[in-house]
Amino acid sequence: MSAQPALLPRLRPVLSAALLMSTSLLACVWSLLHASNLPQQLGLHDAKAIYQAACAGCHGSNGEGAPQSVAGFQRPDTFPHFNKCDETTPEYTHDWKAVIRDGGPARGFSPIMPAFSEVLTADQIDGLVIYLRSLCRESGWPLGELNVPRALMTEKAFPESEAILTTAVDTHGAPGITNELDYEKALGRRDQLEIAVPFGWAQQPGGGIYGGIGDLTAGLKHVLFSNLPDDGRPPDERTGSILSVQGEMTLATGNAAKGLGSGESSFGAFAAYDRLLPANAFWQLQAGGDWPLHSHDAARSVYLRTALGRSFNAGLGYGRLWSPMIEVIGNRDLGSGQVTDWDLLPEFQVTLSARQHVRADLGYLIPLNDTVSRSQQIMLYVLWDWFDGGLTEGW
């Protein structure tokens, strides 16, 4: 009998945690039941009332996140704060819809987030997402819808945080493999830092293959303009555009004698314009040039790149994303007697992870002129949007 009183102090923390969890679960059930009555009580489009009834218990009255003592669970690392613009504006609206409709596992997030597909209508979910967007009180943040699928060669205008490994393999002539690792980090509302590290292997004239690092490039992107007009429709159904400029410097860190790098440092600049079109189509345009520090060692050049594509979602618009694209690329060295090299690049991007933060793109570069000295190439990249979680998360 004397052991029972000694056991009670040990059980109190467990009983308290169980009581707190039970209270939290009852609160969630009450919220779901209350939300199911919203169409009769408040109207289909009263998104704020829906949020306060069904979401605020966990996410806080203003999207800041309810205290853990109130929510009754340990927050996962990916728990969103809807009032923090840097966390919410880069996200896609259809990803938010998927999580609200089908729960956290729909995008590889915590199962703590329940599914509301049996409680909220499609119109209510649309209105709820618009309300969630409004909790970011700062202007000037481009919305994630303007972050179109990345092409293999045409740079995007949207500032983002991701890492990309791109590989190109020559299919004719001497074997050649080139790679580039890009690191990109969004800086505030409108800026992005980019560092590019090329590396590869090149066939040597005397035989054998030499591998190493090429010329490193560092660039800074700035958004001049972004617009996604509010026409009453959800953001993922609107059309809009974004315009950026980027300046960059390339350092002669490679080995030009071995075919890795130009052997000349240079400055570069480009403008990038992306346009959302109806029916999930998009158009991208990039124009720029490179100016070596010593033009007698390397030619100045200009380029024009454009991509046209369209995205298709599986699972009634909430599943895997498929984005076929076609790029047209023009490059020209400046000077008398020079010609423009034109290439065609059909490709296909697909999301790999459930969270859609890991993607792959496969394409085939076809020279349209000077086909003797310029080889066709198989091109591939793997993209990791590290802002949305670790490489092994969200699958």
Residue, then its C-alpha position, 0 to 999 in steps of 0.5 A: m500500500s505504501a508504494q501507491p502514494a510514491l507512484l502518484p508523483r511520477l504519474r502526475p506529469v503523464l496524466s497532465a500531458a494526457l489531459l492536455m492532449s485530450t483537451s486539445l483534441l476536443a478543441c479540434v473536434w469542436s472547431l471542425l464541427h463548428a466549421s461545418n455549420l459555417p455555411q448556414q451561419l456565416g455565409l460561404h465567403d466569410a473566410k475570417a470567421i472560418y479561420q477563427a473557428a477552425c484554424a486559430g486554435c493552433h495557428g493563432s488569431n493573427g497567424e502567429g501560431a498559438p502558444q504550445s500550452v494552448a495548442g497542446f502539441q509540440r510544433p514541428d520545424t515546418f510549422p507556418h507563421f502566416n503573419k511572417c511574409d518571408e515564410t508565406t509569400p514564396e509559397y504556391t497557393h495550390d500547395w496551401k489548398a492541398v494541405i487544407r483539403d487533404g491535411g499535412p501529409a498531402r505535402g509531406f508535412s506533419p499529420i497534426m494538420p487535419a484534412f478539411s475536405e469533408v468540412l469546407t467547400a472548394d469556395q471556402i478553401d479559396g476564400l480561406v487562402i486569400y485571407l491567409r495571404s492577407l495576414c502578411r501586412e508588408s507590401g512588395w513581396p512577390l507571390g509564389e505564383l510568379n515563381v514559374p517552373r525553372a527552365l534549363m537555361t533561361e534564368k527566372a525573375f523570381p528571387e528564391s532559396e534553392a540549390i540546383l545541380t545541372t549536367a550536360v553531356d555531349t552526344h556527338g564528337a569527343p566526350g564532354i561532360t559539364n556540370e554546374l552547382d548553383y546556390e541561390k538565397a533570397l534576401g528580403r523582399r526583392d533580392q537574391l544572391e547567386i553563386a555558380v560553381p561549374f565543374g566537369w571533365a574535358q577530352q584532352p588533345g593528347g589523350g585522356i580526360y581532365g577534370g576540375i573546376g571552371d570559372l566561379t560566378a557570383g551575382l545579385k538579383h533585384v526585382l524591379f516590378s511584380n504584379l498579380p492583380d487581385d481580380g477576385r479569383p484565387p492567386d493561382e488562377r490569376t495572370g501577372s508578371i515579374l521583372s528583375v535585373q541581375g549583375e554578376m562577376t565571373l572569376a578566372t578560377g578555371n583552367a582554360a588550357k584544359g578546356l575548363g573556363s575562359g581564362e578571363s574574368s568578366f562582368g555580366a548583366f541580364a534582365a529576366y521577365d516572366r509572364l503567367l498566362p491563362a490555363n497554367a501556361f507561362w512565358q519567360l524571357q532573359a536578355g543579357g551580355d558578358w564583358p571580359l575585363h580584357s576584350h583582346d583575350a575573350a570576346r564580348s557576347v550577348y544572348l537571348r533566351t526564352a521559354l514557353g511552357r505549361s504546368f499540369n497537376a495530377g490528383l485534381g490539381y493537387g498532386r504531382l506537377w508536370s511542366p513541359m517546356i521549350e526553350v529557344i536560345g541565341n548567343r552571339d559574340l560581338g565583332s565584325g563577321q560574327v554570327t548568332d548561334w541558335d539552339l532549340l531545347p525541348e524539356f520536361q520538369v517534374t516534381l519528385s517529392a510530395r512537398q514538391h520542393v525537389r524537382a528534376d528537368l530533362g531536356y535535349l539541346i539541338p543546335l539549329n546552325d553550325t551543327v558541325s562544330r557544336s554538339q547536341q547535348i542531353m541536359l538534366y538538373v535536380l533542384w532542391d528548394w531548401f527553403d521548404g525543408g531538408l533534402t530528405e524531408g517531405w517525401 
